[in-house]
Amino acid sequence: MPLFYKSHKENGYTVKPDPIPSPGNNSFLSDTFTSDAPPDKQISAGFYRQEGGKELVYAYDYDEMKINLEVHGKFTITDETGATYTVSPHDTFYFPKGCTITFKVEGTDEIPESEAYALNFFCGLRPNGAA
């Protein structure tokens, strides 16, 4: 069976992922690949970008893992218990099914909020487009 390939120019890394509904219209996510499996066993992987401005609060109804690739500004992730993490490139996260997570990107003294963003790779146990 052949492997599947997409260049960085088309996979959501160098091209901004698709917009997703968010309070600040500043959240973007695209599935790059989804496994060929029954829907309850499919895994989808791709890129998630959060830009400066309003936070995104997301309730996970599936398991997901993220690796942060880039941060320009300040990127924080907070869970429903109040635990907050300031994210740096290469940090890895596991979001179990049932958790609620707040993603927030802010500007800094060096980077204005209008230019702030965080780019992440994700892999989740869900069908394509079900985020």
C-alpha positions in Angstrom: 0.0 0.0 0.0 1.4 3.4 -0.9 2.0 6.2 1.6 0.2 9.5 1.4 2.1 12.8 1.0 1.3 16.6 1.1 3.9 19.3 0.7 4.2 21.9 3.4 2.9 24.3 0.8 -0.5 22.6 0.9 -0.9 20.9 4.3 -1.6 23.9 6.6 1.9 24.6 7.7 2.8 27.4 5.4 -0.8 28.0 4.2 -3.1 29.2 6.9 -5.6 26.5 7.9 -9.3 26.9 7.4 -11.2 29.3 9.7 -13.3 27.6 12.4 -16.1 29.2 14.4 -14.6 31.2 17.2 -15.6 34.3 19.2 -12.8 36.4 17.7 -12.7 34.8 14.3 -9.1 34.1 15.0 -9.0 30.3 15.1 -8.0 28.1 12.2 -7.8 24.3 11.7 -7.4 21.9 8.8 -7.3 18.2 8.7 -4.4 17.1 6.5 -5.0 13.4 6.6 -7.6 11.0 8.0 -7.0 7.3 8.4 -9.0 4.8 6.4 -10.8 3.1 9.2 -14.4 2.7 10.6 -15.6 6.2 11.8 -15.2 5.4 15.5 -11.6 4.4 15.0 -10.4 7.1 12.5 -7.6 9.4 13.4 -7.2 12.8 11.8 -4.1 14.9 11.8 -3.4 18.4 10.7 -2.6 22.0 11.8 -4.3 24.3 14.3 -3.5 28.0 14.4 -4.7 30.4 17.1 -4.1 34.1 16.5 -4.0 37.0 18.9 -7.3 38.3 20.3 -10.2 36.5 21.9 -9.6 33.1 23.4 -11.0 29.9 22.1 -12.8 27.6 24.6 -13.1 24.0 23.2 -14.8 21.0 24.8 -13.2 17.8 23.5 -15.5 14.9 22.7 -12.5 12.9 21.5 -8.9 12.3 22.5 -6.3 14.6 20.9 -2.6 15.3 21.1 -0.9 18.5 20.0 2.7 19.6 19.4 3.4 23.3 19.3 5.5 24.3 16.3 5.7 28.0 16.5 4.8 30.8 19.0 4.9 34.5 18.1 3.8 36.3 21.2 2.5 34.5 24.3 0.4 31.3 24.0 -1.3 29.8 27.0 -3.5 26.7 27.4 -5.8 26.4 30.5 -7.8 23.4 31.5 -11.1 23.3 33.4 -9.3 22.9 36.7 -7.5 26.2 36.2 -4.1 24.7 35.4 -2.4 27.1 32.9 0.6 26.4 30.8 2.7 28.9 28.9 3.5 27.1 25.7 6.9 27.1 23.9 7.8 25.5 20.6 8.1 21.7 20.8 5.8 21.4 23.9 3.4 18.5 23.7 -0.1 18.1 25.1 -2.7 15.4 25.5 -6.3 16.4 25.7 -8.4 13.5 26.9 -12.0 13.1 25.8 -14.3 15.2 28.1 -11.8 18.0 29.0 -12.5 21.7 28.2 -9.5 23.7 27.2 -9.0 27.5 26.7 -6.5 28.5 24.1 -5.2 32.1 24.3 -2.6 34.1 22.2 -1.5 37.5 23.3 0.9 40.1 22.0 4.1 41.0 24.0 6.3 44.1 24.2 8.1 42.9 21.1 5.2 41.4 19.1 1.9 43.3 18.7 -1.3 41.3 19.3 -2.3 41.8 15.6 0.9 39.7 14.7 0.7 37.2 17.5 -0.1 33.5 16.7 0.6 29.9 17.7 0.9 27.1 15.2 0.4 23.5 16.3 0.3 20.0 14.8 -2.5 17.8 16.1 -3.6 14.2 15.9 -7.1 13.2 17.2 -9.3 10.2 17.4 -12.1 11.5 15.2 -13.3 11.5 11.6 -12.3 14.2 9.1 -13.9 17.6 9.7 -15.4 16.5 13.1 -13.5 19.1 15.2 
